[in-house]
Amino acid sequence: MKRAISAADANRRFSEVLRGVRDGGSYIVTSHGKPIAKIIPIDTRDPVREAAKRALLARLRSQPATKPIGRWTRDDIHER
């Protein structure tokens, strides 16, 4: 359940808000009536984020970690 709460109320009742989030609730924090932030439980699974993470890891696994560049000389390391 998402509940709207003003930034001022969230500040005054922060411990209460955190207890609500711990129990599975979520809040939309507003400032002057406009939404500015969400407070949600950290263990909430986001399927889009999880899919993006899997795609990124698969891409990274398919690419070589480094390109073979051969041996460096002392002058290559200490360019002047």
PDB file with one MODEL, atoms N, CA, C and O in Angstrom:
MODEL        1
ATOM      1  N   MET A   1       0.842  -1.169   0.000  1.00  0.00           N
ATOM      2  CA  MET A   1       0.000   0.000   0.000  1.00  0.00           C
ATOM      3  C   MET A   1       0.893   1.240   0.000  1.00  0.00           C
ATOM      4  O   MET A   1       1.750   1.387   0.871  1.00  0.00           O
ATOM      5  N   LYS A   2       0.698   2.117  -0.959  1.00  0.00           N
ATOM      6  CA  LYS A   2       1.443   3.374  -1.011  1.00  0.00           C
ATOM      7  C   LYS A   2       0.630   4.447  -0.322  1.00  0.00           C
ATOM      8  O   LYS A   2      -0.576   4.581  -0.532  1.00  0.00           O
ATOM      9  N   ARG A   3       1.313   5.193   0.492  1.00  0.00           N
ATOM     10  CA  ARG A   3       0.653   6.262   1.225  1.00  0.00           C
ATOM     11  C   ARG A   3       1.426   7.547   1.000  1.00  0.00           C
ATOM     12  O   ARG A   3       2.652   7.558   1.102  1.00  0.00           O
ATOM     13  N   ALA A   4       0.730   8.621   0.698  1.00  0.00           N
ATOM     14  CA  ALA A   4       1.387   9.915   0.512  1.00  0.00           C
ATOM     15  C   ALA A   4       1.652  10.541   1.870  1.00  0.00           C
ATOM     16  O   ALA A   4       0.823  10.472   2.777  1.00  0.00           O
ATOM     17  N   ILE A   5       2.826  11.156   1.992  1.00  0.00           N
ATOM     18  CA  ILE A   5       3.196  11.837   3.228  1.00  0.00           C
ATOM     19  C   ILE A   5       4.039  13.049   2.857  1.00  0.00           C
ATOM     20  O   ILE A   5       4.907  12.967   1.988  1.00  0.00           O
ATOM     21  N   SER A   6       3.782  14.170   3.516  1.00  0.00           N
ATOM     22  CA  SER A   6       4.567  15.368   3.208  1.00  0.00           C
ATOM     23  C   SER A   6       5.985  15.200   3.748  1.00  0.00           C
ATOM     24  O   SER A   6       6.213  14.428   4.679  1.00  0.00           O
ATOM     25  N   ALA A   7       6.923  15.915   3.169  1.00  0.00           N
ATOM     26  CA  ALA A   7       8.305  15.846   3.626  1.00  0.00           C
ATOM     27  C   ALA A   7       8.406  16.257   5.088  1.00  0.00           C
ATOM     28  O   ALA A   7       9.173  15.667   5.848  1.00  0.00           O
ATOM     29  N   ALA A   8       7.638  17.261   5.483  1.00  0.00           N
ATOM     30  CA  ALA A   8       7.664  17.712   6.878  1.00  0.00           C
ATOM     31  C   ALA A   8       7.157  16.613   7.807  1.00  0.00           C
ATOM     32  O   ALA A   8       7.760  16.362   8.850  1.00  0.00           O
ATOM     33  N   ASP A   9       6.047  15.949   7.438  1.00  0.00           N
ATOM     34  CA  ASP A   9       5.524  14.859   8.267  1.00  0.00           C
ATOM     35  C   ASP A   9       6.489  13.671   8.290  1.00  0.00           C
ATOM     36  O   ASP A   9       6.688  13.049   9.334  1.00  0.00           O
ATOM     37  N   ALA A  10       7.081  13.363   7.147  1.00  0.00           N
ATOM     38  CA  ALA A  10       8.045  12.263   7.092  1.00  0.00           C
ATOM     39  C   ALA A  10       9.223  12.551   8.015  1.00  0.00           C
ATOM     40  O   ALA A  10       9.734  11.645   8.673  1.00  0.00           O
ATOM     41  N   ASN A  11       9.648  13.791   8.063  1.00  0.00           N
ATOM     42  CA  ASN A  11      10.755  14.174   8.931  1.00  0.00           C
ATOM     43  C   ASN A  11      10.361  14.038  10.403  1.00  0.00           C
ATOM     44  O   ASN A  11      11.121  13.494  11.204  1.00  0.00           O
ATOM     45  N   ARG A  12       9.174  14.533  10.757  1.00  0.00           N
ATOM     46  CA  ARG A  12       8.726  14.474  12.148  1.00  0.00           C
ATOM     47  C   ARG A  12       8.459  13.050  12.615  1.00  0.00           C
ATOM     48  O   ARG A  12       8.681  12.724  13.781  1.00  0.00           O
ATOM     49  N   ARG A  13       7.982  12.198  11.703  1.00  0.00           N
ATOM     50  CA  ARG A  13       7.563  10.845  12.074  1.00  0.00           C
ATOM     51  C   ARG A  13       8.438   9.786  11.408  1.00  0.00           C
ATOM     52  O   ARG A  13       7.943   8.726  11.024  1.00  0.00           O
ATOM     53  N   PHE A  14       9.716  10.061  11.270  1.00  0.00           N
ATOM     54  CA  PHE A  14      10.602   9.178  10.510  1.00  0.00           C
ATOM     55  C   PHE A  14      10.633   7.754  11.068  1.00  0.00           C
ATOM     56  O   PHE A  14      10.574   6.791  10.303  1.00  0.00           O
ATOM     57  N   SER A  15      10.725   7.612  12.378  1.00  0.00           N
ATOM     58  CA  SER A  15      10.748   6.266  12.973  1.00  0.00           C
ATOM     59  C   SER A  15       9.475   5.498  12.642  1.00  0.00           C
ATOM     60  O   SER A  15       9.525   4.306  12.338  1.00  0.00           O
ATOM     61  N   GLU A  16       8.345   6.173  12.702  1.00  0.00           N
ATOM     62  CA  GLU A  16       7.065   5.545  12.370  1.00  0.00           C
ATOM     63  C   GLU A  16       7.026   5.133  10.893  1.00  0.00           C
ATOM     64  O   GLU A  16       6.545   4.052  10.555  1.00  0.00           O
ATOM     65  N   VAL A  17       7.534   6.000  10.028  1.00  0.00           N
ATOM     66  CA  VAL A  17       7.594   5.691   8.592  1.00  0.00           C
ATOM     67  C   VAL A  17       8.459   4.452   8.361  1.00  0.00           C
ATOM     68  O   VAL A  17       8.079   3.561   7.601  1.00  0.00           O
ATOM     69  N   LEU A  18       9.615   4.397   9.014  1.00  0.00           N
ATOM     70  CA  LEU A  18      10.497   3.234   8.848  1.00  0.00           C
ATOM     71  C   LEU A  18       9.845   1.958   9.348  1.00  0.00           C
ATOM     72  O   LEU A  18      10.004   0.906   8.729  1.00  0.00           O
ATOM     73  N   ARG A  19       9.124   2.024  10.438  1.00  0.00           N
ATOM     74  CA  ARG A  19       8.411   0.831  10.919  1.00  0.00           C
ATOM     75  C   ARG A  19       7.365   0.388   9.895  1.00  0.00           C
ATOM     76  O   ARG A  19       7.199  -0.806   9.645  1.00  0.00           O
ATOM     77  N   GLY A  20       6.667   1.351   9.311  1.00  0.00           N
ATOM     78  CA  GLY A  20       5.687   1.011   8.281  1.00  0.00           C
ATOM     79  C   GLY A  20       6.325   0.356   7.069  1.00  0.00           C
ATOM     80  O   GLY A  20       5.772  -0.589   6.507  1.00  0.00           O
ATOM     81  N   VAL A  21       7.477   0.852   6.667  1.00  0.00           N
ATOM     82  CA  VAL A  21       8.193   0.266   5.524  1.00  0.00           C
ATOM     83  C   VAL A  21       8.685  -1.132   5.879  1.00  0.00           C
ATOM     84  O   VAL A  21       8.595  -2.053   5.067  1.00  0.00           O
ATOM     85  N   ARG A  22       9.204  -1.285   7.087  1.00  0.00           N
ATOM     86  CA  ARG A  22       9.667  -2.613   7.531  1.00  0.00           C
ATOM     87  C   ARG A  22       8.535  -3.629   7.473  1.00  0.00           C
ATOM     88  O   ARG A  22       8.762  -4.806   7.192  1.00  0.00           O
ATOM     89  N   ASP A  23       7.321  -3.175   7.739  1.00  0.00           N
ATOM     90  CA  ASP A  23       6.158  -4.064   7.724  1.00  0.00           C
ATOM     91  C   ASP A  23       5.549  -4.225   6.333  1.00  0.00           C
ATOM     92  O   ASP A  23       4.476  -4.810   6.191  1.00  0.00           O
ATOM     93  N   GLY A  24       6.228  -3.707   5.305  1.00  0.00           N
ATOM     94  CA  GLY A  24       5.788  -3.912   3.929  1.00  0.00           C
ATOM     95  C   GLY A  24       5.108  -2.720   3.290  1.00  0.00           C
ATOM     96  O   GLY A  24       4.737  -2.786   2.118  1.00  0.00           O
ATOM     97  N   GLY A  25       4.934  -1.649   4.012  1.00  0.00           N
ATOM     98  CA  GLY A  25       4.300  -0.462   3.446  1.00  0.00           C
ATOM     99  C   GLY A  25       5.272   0.344   2.599  1.00  0.00           C
ATOM    100  O   GLY A  25       6.474   0.082   2.592  1.00  0.00           O
ATOM    101  N   SER A  26       4.749   1.306   1.901  1.00  0.00           N
ATOM    102  CA  SER A  26       5.592   2.210   1.115  1.00  0.00           C
ATOM    103  C   SER A  26       4.965   3.600   1.153  1.00  0.00           C
ATOM    104  O   SER A  26       3.763   3.746   1.373  1.00  0.00           O
ATOM    105  N   TYR A  27       5.784   4.600   0.940  1.00  0.00           N
ATOM    106  CA  TYR A  27       5.351   5.986   1.038  1.00  0.00           C
ATOM    107  C   TYR A  27       5.804   6.772  -0.184  1.00  0.00           C
ATOM    108  O   TYR A  27       6.879   6.531  -0.732  1.00  0.00           O
ATOM    109  N   ILE A  28       4.978   7.703  -0.595  1.00  0.00           N
ATOM    110  CA  ILE A  28       5.350   8.706  -1.582  1.00  0.00           C
ATOM    111  C   ILE A  28       5.515  10.004  -0.800  1.00  0.00           C
ATOM    112  O   ILE A  28       4.561  10.502  -0.203  1.00  0.00           O
ATOM    113  N   VAL A  29       6.726  10.548  -0.805  1.00  0.00           N
ATOM    114  CA  VAL A  29       6.998  11.780  -0.081  1.00  0.00           C
ATOM    115  C   VAL A  29       6.708  12.944  -1.017  1.00  0.00           C
ATOM    116  O   VAL A  29       7.159  12.968  -2.162  1.00  0.00           O
ATOM    117  N   THR A  30       5.944  13.911  -0.507  1.00  0.00           N
ATOM    118  CA  THR A  30       5.570  15.065  -1.323  1.00  0.00           C
ATOM    119  C   THR A  30       6.147  16.351  -0.741  1.00  0.00           C
ATOM    120  O   THR A  30       6.381  16.469   0.462  1.00  0.00           O
ATOM    121  N   SER A  31       6.363  17.294  -1.623  1.00  0.00           N
ATOM    122  CA  SER A  31       6.782  18.640  -1.221  1.00  0.00           C
ATOM    123  C   SER A  31       5.886  19.614  -1.965  1.00  0.00           C
ATOM    124  O   SER A  31       5.855  19.618  -3.196  1.00  0.00           O
ATOM    125  N   HIS A  32       5.172  20.424  -1.237  1.00  0.00           N
ATOM    126  CA  HIS A  32       4.206  21.358  -1.821  1.00  0.00           C
ATOM    127  C   HIS A  32       3.212  20.627  -2.726  1.00  0.00           C
ATOM    128  O   HIS A  32       2.805  21.136  -3.770  1.00  0.00           O
ATOM    129  N   GLY A  33       2.830  19.412  -2.294  1.00  0.00           N
ATOM    130  CA  GLY A  33       1.830  18.637  -3.011  1.00  0.00           C
ATOM    131  C   GLY A  33       2.338  17.843  -4.201  1.00  0.00           C
ATOM    132  O   GLY A  33       1.567  17.130  -4.843  1.00  0.00           O
ATOM    133  N   LYS A  34       3.628  17.955  -4.508  1.00  0.00           N
ATOM    134  CA  LYS A  34       4.191  17.231  -5.658  1.00  0.00           C
ATOM    135  C   LYS A  34       5.063  16.080  -5.166  1.00  0.00           C
ATOM    136  O   LYS A  34       5.849  16.255  -4.235  1.00  0.00           O
ATOM    137  N   PRO A  35       4.931  14.895  -5.785  1.00  0.00           N
ATOM    138  CA  PRO A  35       5.752  13.755  -5.366  1.00  0.00           C
ATOM    139  C   PRO A  35       7.234  14.009  -5.671  1.00  0.00           C
ATOM    140  O   PRO A  35       7.593  14.462  -6.757  1.00  0.00           O
ATOM    141  N   ILE A  36       8.082  13.703  -4.680  1.00  0.00           N
ATOM    142  CA  ILE A  36       9.528  13.908  -4.879  1.00  0.00           C
ATOM    143  C   ILE A  36      10.350  12.667  -4.574  1.00  0.00           C
ATOM    144  O   ILE A  36      11.499  12.575  -5.004  1.00  0.00           O
ATOM    145  N   ALA A  37       9.789  11.705  -3.839  1.00  0.00           N
ATOM    146  CA  ALA A  37      10.582  10.520  -3.480  1.00  0.00           C
ATOM    147  C   ALA A  37       9.652   9.376  -3.104  1.00  0.00           C
ATOM    148  O   ALA A  37       8.484   9.577  -2.769  1.00  0.00           O
ATOM    149  N   LYS A  38      10.210   8.161  -3.171  1.00  0.00           N
ATOM    150  CA  LYS A  38       9.514   6.964  -2.700  1.00  0.00           C
ATOM    151  C   LYS A  38      10.342   6.381  -1.565  1.00  0.00           C
ATOM    152  O   LYS A  38      11.572   6.386  -1.616  1.00  0.00           O
ATOM    153  N   ILE A  39       9.671   5.887  -0.557  1.00  0.00           N
ATOM    154  CA  ILE A  39      10.328   5.111   0.484  1.00  0.00           C
ATOM    155  C   ILE A  39       9.688   3.736   0.423  1.00  0.00           C
ATOM    156  O   ILE A  39       8.501   3.576   0.709  1.00  0.00           O
ATOM    157  N   ILE A  40      10.491   2.737   0.046  1.00  0.00           N
ATOM    158  CA  ILE A  40       9.982   1.383  -0.152  1.00  0.00           C
ATOM    159  C   ILE A  40      10.894   0.388   0.563  1.00  0.00           C
ATOM    160  O   ILE A  40      12.052   0.702   0.837  1.00  0.00           O
ATOM    161  N   PRO A  41      10.387  -0.807   0.866  1.00  0.00           N
ATOM    162  CA  PRO A  41      11.245  -1.823   1.479  1.00  0.00           C
ATOM    163  C   PRO A  41      12.408  -2.173   0.549  1.00  0.00           C
ATOM    164  O   PRO A  41      12.236  -2.243  -0.668  1.00  0.00           O
ATOM    165  N   ILE A  42      13.566  -2.388   1.116  1.00  0.00           N
ATOM    166  CA  ILE A  42      14.759  -2.653   0.316  1.00  0.00           C
ATOM    167  C   ILE A  42      14.714  -4.018  -0.367  1.00  0.00           C
ATOM    168  O   ILE A  42      15.347  -4.200  -1.407  1.00  0.00           O
ATOM    169  N   ASP A  43      13.989  -4.967   0.186  1.00  0.00           N
ATOM    170  CA  ASP A  43      13.972  -6.301  -0.402  1.00  0.00           C
ATOM    171  C   ASP A  43      12.941  -6.450  -1.504  1.00  0.00           C
ATOM    172  O   ASP A  43      12.695  -7.566  -1.963  1.00  0.00           O
ATOM    173  N   THR A  44      12.339  -5.368  -1.936  1.00  0.00           N
ATOM    174  CA  THR A  44      11.381  -5.416  -3.033  1.00  0.00           C
ATOM    175  C   THR A  44      12.110  -5.811  -4.316  1.00  0.00           C
ATOM    176  O   THR A  44      13.105  -5.183  -4.679  1.00  0.00           O
ATOM    177  N   ARG A  45      11.636  -6.819  -4.985  1.00  0.00           N
ATOM    178  CA  ARG A  45      12.244  -7.283  -6.238  1.00  0.00           C
ATOM    179  C   ARG A  45      11.668  -6.478  -7.395  1.00  0.00           C
ATOM    180  O   ARG A  45      10.452  -6.337  -7.524  1.00  0.00           O
ATOM    181  N   ASP A  46      12.543  -5.960  -8.221  1.00  0.00           N
ATOM    182  CA  ASP A  46      12.128  -5.199  -9.397  1.00  0.00           C
ATOM    183  C   ASP A  46      12.483  -6.042 -10.622  1.00  0.00           C
ATOM    184  O   ASP A  46      13.663  -6.175 -10.948  1.00  0.00           O
ATOM    185  N   PRO A  47      11.495  -6.611 -11.304  1.00  0.00           N
ATOM    186  CA  PRO A  47      11.793  -7.503 -12.423  1.00  0.00           C
ATOM    187  C   PRO A  47      12.574  -6.817 -13.543  1.00  0.00           C
ATOM    188  O   PRO A  47      13.414  -7.454 -14.178  1.00  0.00           O
ATOM    189  N   VAL A  48      12.320  -5.547 -13.796  1.00  0.00           N
ATOM    190  CA  VAL A  48      13.046  -4.833 -14.853  1.00  0.00           C
ATOM    191  C   VAL A  48      14.519  -4.699 -14.466  1.00  0.00           C
ATOM    192  O   VAL A  48      15.409  -4.932 -15.284  1.00  0.00           O
ATOM    193  N   ARG A  49      14.768  -4.321 -13.205  1.00  0.00           N
ATOM    194  CA  ARG A  49      16.148  -4.182 -12.734  1.00  0.00           C
ATOM    195  C   ARG A  49      16.878  -5.523 -12.767  1.00  0.00           C
ATOM    196  O   ARG A  49      18.033  -5.589 -13.186  1.00  0.00           O
ATOM    197  N   GLU A  50      16.213  -6.587 -12.330  1.00  0.00           N
ATOM    198  CA  GLU A  50      16.829  -7.916 -12.334  1.00  0.00           C
ATOM    199  C   GLU A  50      17.159  -8.362 -13.754  1.00  0.00           C
ATOM    200  O   GLU A  50      18.222  -8.942 -13.977  1.00  0.00           O
ATOM    201  N   ALA A  51      16.272  -8.106 -14.726  1.00  0.00           N
ATOM    202  CA  ALA A  51      16.532  -8.472 -16.123  1.00  0.00           C
ATOM    203  C   ALA A  51      17.703  -7.667 -16.679  1.00  0.00           C
ATOM    204  O   ALA A  51      18.542  -8.211 -17.396  1.00  0.00           O
ATOM    205  N   ALA A  52      17.766  -6.381 -16.357  1.00  0.00           N
ATOM    206  CA  ALA A  52      18.872  -5.545 -16.825  1.00  0.00           C
ATOM    207  C   ALA A  52      20.190  -6.025 -16.240  1.00  0.00           C
ATOM    208  O   ALA A  52      21.209  -6.043 -16.931  1.00  0.00           O
ATOM    209  N   LYS A  53      20.175  -6.409 -14.982  1.00  0.00           N
ATOM    210  CA  LYS A  53      21.390  -6.919 -14.336  1.00  0.00           C
ATOM    211  C   LYS A  53      21.861  -8.211 -15.007  1.00  0.00           C
ATOM    212  O   LYS A  53      23.050  -8.375 -15.279  1.00  0.00           O
ATOM    213  N   ARG A  54      20.924  -9.125 -15.273  1.00  0.00           N
ATOM    214  CA  ARG A  54      21.295 -10.381 -15.945  1.00  0.00           C
ATOM    215  C   ARG A  54      21.873 -10.111 -17.327  1.00  0.00           C
ATOM    216  O   ARG A  54      22.866 -10.729 -17.712  1.00  0.00           O
ATOM    217  N   ALA A  55      21.264  -9.191 -18.082  1.00  0.00           N
ATOM    218  CA  ALA A  55      21.745  -8.863 -19.425  1.00  0.00           C
ATOM    219  C   ALA A  55      23.139  -8.250 -19.366  1.00  0.00           C
ATOM    220  O   ALA A  55      23.995  -8.590 -20.183  1.00  0.00           O
ATOM    221  N   LEU A  56      23.379  -7.360 -18.422  1.00  0.00           N
ATOM    222  CA  LEU A  56      24.695  -6.746 -18.282  1.00  0.00           C
ATOM    223  C   LEU A  56      25.753  -7.788 -17.935  1.00  0.00           C
ATOM    224  O   LEU A  56      26.827  -7.802 -18.535  1.00  0.00           O
ATOM    225  N   LEU A  57      25.462  -8.653 -16.980  1.00  0.00           N
ATOM    226  CA  LEU A  57      26.434  -9.672 -16.592  1.00  0.00           C
ATOM    227  C   LEU A  57      26.722 -10.636 -17.735  1.00  0.00           C
ATOM    228  O   LEU A  57      27.869 -11.041 -17.923  1.00  0.00           O
ATOM    229  N   ALA A  58      25.703 -11.011 -18.501  1.00  0.00           N
ATOM    230  CA  ALA A  58      25.923 -11.894 -19.655  1.00  0.00           C
ATOM    231  C   ALA A  58      26.820 -11.215 -20.688  1.00  0.00           C
ATOM    232  O   ALA A  58      27.704 -11.849 -21.265  1.00  0.00           O
ATOM    233  N   ARG A  59      26.587  -9.923 -20.915  1.00  0.00           N
ATOM    234  CA  ARG A  59      27.420  -9.189 -21.875  1.00  0.00           C
ATOM    235  C   ARG A  59      28.861  -9.099 -21.387  1.00  0.00           C
ATOM    236  O   ARG A  59      29.793  -9.283 -22.170  1.00  0.00           O
ATOM    237  N   LEU A  60      29.047  -8.819 -20.112  1.00  0.00           N
ATOM    238  CA  LEU A  60      30.403  -8.719 -19.567  1.00  0.00           C
ATOM    239  C   LEU A  60      31.138 -10.056 -19.632  1.00  0.00           C
ATOM    240  O   LEU A  60      32.341 -10.093 -19.890  1.00  0.00           O
ATOM    241  N   ARG A  61      30.417 -11.152 -19.400  1.00  0.00           N
ATOM    242  CA  ARG A  61      31.046 -12.477 -19.479  1.00  0.00           C
ATOM    243  C   ARG A  61      31.465 -12.823 -20.905  1.00  0.00           C
ATOM    244  O   ARG A  61      32.422 -13.572 -21.099  1.00  0.00           O
ATOM    245  N   SER A  62      30.767 -12.294 -21.897  1.00  0.00           N
ATOM    246  CA  SER A  62      31.070 -12.632 -23.290  1.00  0.00           C
ATOM    247  C   SER A  62      32.221 -11.811 -23.864  1.00  0.00           C
ATOM    248  O   SER A  62      32.725 -12.131 -24.940  1.00  0.00           O
ATOM    249  N   GLN A  63      32.643 -10.760 -23.168  1.00  0.00           N
ATOM    250  CA  GLN A  63      33.710  -9.899 -23.667  1.00  0.00           C
ATOM    251  C   GLN A  63      35.028 -10.243 -22.981  1.00  0.00           C
ATOM    252  O   GLN A  63      35.047 -10.584 -21.798  1.00  0.00           O
ATOM    253  N   PRO A  64      36.121 -10.153 -23.720  1.00  0.00           N
ATOM    254  CA  PRO A  64      37.416 -10.390 -23.072  1.00  0.00           C
ATOM    255  C   PRO A  64      37.710  -9.275 -22.064  1.00  0.00           C
ATOM    256  O   PRO A  64      37.320  -8.122 -22.254  1.00  0.00           O
ATOM    257  N   ALA A  65      38.402  -9.648 -21.000  1.00  0.00           N
ATOM    258  CA  ALA A  65      38.710  -8.673 -19.953  1.00  0.00           C
ATOM    259  C   ALA A  65      39.702  -7.631 -20.449  1.00  0.00           C
ATOM    260  O   ALA A  65      39.584  -6.454 -20.107  1.00  0.00           O
ATOM    261  N   THR A  66      40.659  -8.039 -21.236  1.00  0.00           N
ATOM    262  CA  THR A  66      41.653  -7.104 -21.775  1.00  0.00           C
ATOM    263  C   THR A  66      41.997  -7.509 -23.193  1.00  0.00           C
ATOM    264  O   THR A  66      41.781  -8.649 -23.605  1.00  0.00           O
ATOM    265  N   LYS A  67      42.532  -6.564 -23.921  1.00  0.00           N
ATOM    266  CA  LYS A  67      43.030  -6.857 -25.247  1.00  0.00           C
ATOM    267  C   LYS A  67      44.513  -7.168 -25.124  1.00  0.00           C
ATOM    268  O   LYS A  67      45.211  -6.515 -24.348  1.00  0.00           O
ATOM    269  N   PRO A  68      45.006  -8.135 -25.860  1.00  0.00           N
ATOM    270  CA  PRO A  68      46.441  -8.402 -25.811  1.00  0.00           C
ATOM    271  C   PRO A  68      47.204  -7.206 -26.397  1.00  0.00           C
ATOM    272  O   PRO A  68      46.970  -6.816 -27.541  1.00  0.00           O
ATOM    273  N   ILE A  69      48.097  -6.641 -25.622  1.00  0.00           N
ATOM    274  CA  ILE A  69      48.831  -5.463 -26.090  1.00  0.00           C
ATOM    275  C   ILE A  69      50.334  -5.701 -26.175  1.00  0.00           C
ATOM    276  O   ILE A  69      51.087  -4.814 -26.575  1.00  0.00           O
ATOM    277  N   GLY A  70      50.763  -6.891 -25.800  1.00  0.00           N
ATOM    278  CA  GLY A  70      52.188  -7.171 -25.865  1.00  0.00           C
ATOM    279  C   GLY A  70      52.920  -6.631 -24.644  1.00  0.00           C
ATOM    280  O   GLY A  70      52.310  -6.156 -23.687  1.00  0.00           O
ATOM    281  N   ARG A  71      54.217  -6.716 -24.704  1.00  0.00           N
ATOM    282  CA  ARG A  71      55.040  -6.277 -23.577  1.00  0.00           C
ATOM    283  C   ARG A  71      55.276  -4.782 -23.647  1.00  0.00           C
ATOM    284  O   ARG A  71      55.401  -4.216 -24.733  1.00  0.00           O
ATOM    285  N   TRP A  72      55.337  -4.144 -22.489  1.00  0.00           N
ATOM    286  CA  TRP A  72      55.632  -2.722 -22.414  1.00  0.00           C
ATOM    287  C   TRP A  72      57.100  -2.530 -22.082  1.00  0.00           C
ATOM    288  O   TRP A  72      57.710  -3.330 -21.373  1.00  0.00           O
ATOM    289  N   THR A  73      57.639  -1.470 -22.600  1.00  0.00           N
ATOM    290  CA  THR A  73      59.007  -1.104 -22.228  1.00  0.00           C
ATOM    291  C   THR A  73      58.941  -0.078 -21.107  1.00  0.00           C
ATOM    292  O   THR A  73      57.883   0.481 -20.818  1.00  0.00           O
ATOM    293  N   ARG A  74      60.063   0.155 -20.496  1.00  0.00           N
ATOM    294  CA  ARG A  74      60.126   1.166 -19.439  1.00  0.00           C
ATOM    295  C   ARG A  74      59.736   2.537 -19.992  1.00  0.00           C
ATOM    296  O   ARG A  74      59.076   3.315 -19.303  1.00  0.00           O
ATOM    297  N   ASP A  75      60.135   2.838 -21.222  1.00  0.00           N
ATOM    298  CA  ASP A  75      59.798   4.119 -21.841  1.00  0.00           C
ATOM    299  C   ASP A  75      58.285   4.230 -22.082  1.00  0.00           C
ATOM    300  O   ASP A  75      57.731   5.323 -21.974  1.00  0.00           O
ATOM    301  N   ASP A  76      57.613   3.124 -22.404  1.00  0.00           N
ATOM    302  CA  ASP A  76      56.158   3.173 -22.580  1.00  0.00           C
ATOM    303  C   ASP A  76      55.458   3.548 -21.275  1.00  0.00           C
ATOM    304  O   ASP A  76      54.487   4.304 -21.279  1.00  0.00           O
ATOM    305  N   ILE A  77      55.952   3.020 -20.175  1.00  0.00           N
ATOM    306  CA  ILE A  77      55.338   3.290 -18.885  1.00  0.00           C
ATOM    307  C   ILE A  77      55.590   4.721 -18.444  1.00  0.00           C
ATOM    308  O   ILE A  77      54.705   5.367 -17.884  1.00  0.00           O
ATOM    309  N   HIS A  78      56.784   5.216 -18.693  1.00  0.00           N
ATOM    310  CA  HIS A  78      57.178   6.550 -18.237  1.00  0.00           C
ATOM    311  C   HIS A  78      57.314   7.492 -19.419  1.00  0.00           C
ATOM    312  O   HIS A  78      58.401   7.999 -19.694  1.00  0.00           O
ATOM    313  N   GLU A  79      56.201   7.728 -20.123  1.00  0.00           N
ATOM    314  CA  GLU A  79      56.237   8.641 -21.259  1.00  0.00           C
ATOM    315  C   GLU A  79      56.640  10.032 -20.797  1.00  0.00           C
ATOM    316  O   GLU A  79      56.243  10.487 -19.724  1.00  0.00           O
ATOM    317  N   ARG A  80      57.420  10.687 -21.609  1.00  0.00           N
ATOM    318  CA  ARG A  80      57.873  12.037 -21.266  1.00  0.00           C
ATOM    319  C   ARG A  80      57.266  13.037 -22.170  1.00  0.00           C
ATOM    320  O   ARG A  80      57.529  14.232 -22.035  1.00  0.00           O
TER     321      ARG A  80
ENDMDL
END
